[in-house]
Amino acid sequence: VQLQASGGGLVRAGGSLRLSCAASGRTFSSYSMGWFRQVPGKEREFVARMGSGGVVYYADSVKGRFTISGDNAKNTVYLQMNRLKPEDTAAYYCAASRRAGVISAKSTYDYWGQGTLVTVSS
């Protein structure tokens, strides 16, 4: 599976962005898809996950503000980010997994896209 993330940019606090992650290769719908983010010098952290059955999970820090969704016809997963805060500034990565594991653990995911940078100004 190849993953291509896009949609990052510069936005003011309180604004919105939508990230996209286009998947190619194997059938997208058989994978669980996740979003992580990373700030330089810090560990990559879990943001959201959508299981192959559509069940979603969020980090507490984004719950109520971010929404993960998918379009099987387009082999694309989205991360709608609303009410952005400066602390949301990071490189955002999408990832895919076909196996069980801790949903927030990087090791659960087998495939990663390149990062897309989100910068939230105060």
N, C-alpha and C positions, 0 to 999 in steps of 0.2 A: 504494500500500500504506500502510495506517495501522497503526502499532504502538503497543501499550499495555503498558508494563512495570509490574509490581507485585511485591509480596512482600518489599520491604525492611523493615528494622526494626532494633531494638537487640538485640544478642546479646553474650554474654560470650565471651571468647577460648576457643577450643576447641569452641565450639558450631557449629550448622549453620543455614543458611537455604536456602530454595529460591525463586529468582526465576522469574517467569513473564513471557512476552512474547506477547501475543495479537495476531495479525495479521488484518487484514481487507482486502478488496479483491481483488487478483489471487491466483492459486493460490499458496498458501504453499510447496508442495513444490518449486516451480521456482526458489526463491530460496536463496541461501546466507545463513545467519543468523549474526550475530556479537553478542558482548557486549564492551563497553568500560566503563571506569570512569574517573572524574575526581575529583581532589581540588582544592579551590579553589586557584588560583594555579599549577596544574600542567597539563600537556598531558593530553588524553584518551588513555588507553592501552588497548591491546588486551588482552583477557582470554581469549576463546575464540571459536571459529568452527566451525560445522557446515555443510559443503558440501551442495549440493542432492542429492548422491549419498550423503550420510551420513558422509563423511570428516570427522574432527574434528581441530582444532588447538588448542593451549593455549599461553599465555605460560608461560615457565619458572617464574615466581613462583607460579603456581597449579597447575601440573602435579602430579597425584597427590592433589590436594585438591578440585578443582572438576570437575564433569562437565556437559557440555552435551548436551542431548537434545531431541528434537522429537516432537510428536504431530500428524501430518498431519490426522487426523480433526478435531482441535480447532484446527487452525491456530495452534498454540502451541509456542514453544520455551522450554526451561527451563534454568536454571543452578543445579545443586545445588552448594552451597558447604559443605564440611565442614572441620573443624579450622581455623576462622576465626582470623585473627590481627588485632591492632589495625591493622596496616598495610594490611589489606583494607578499612578504612573509606574509603568513597567513594560518590559517586553513580554508579549503574550504569545503563548505557544499552544497549538492544538496537538492532540495525541490520540492514538487509536489502540484499542486493546480487544483481544478475543479470549482472554482468560480471566478466571476469577482472581481476586486479590483485594487488597485494601484499596478502595476507590480513590483515595487521596494520595496514594503512594506513587511516586514516579516509576518505581520498578514494576508496577502493574501494567504499564503501557509499553507496547512493542515498537510503535512507529511514532515519529515526531515530525512536525513541520518546522519550518524556520520561524523565527519570531517576527512579530509585527509590533512596532513600538507605539505605545499609547502614552501621551504626555498630557497631563491635566494641570493647567495653570490655575493659580489661586486668584 
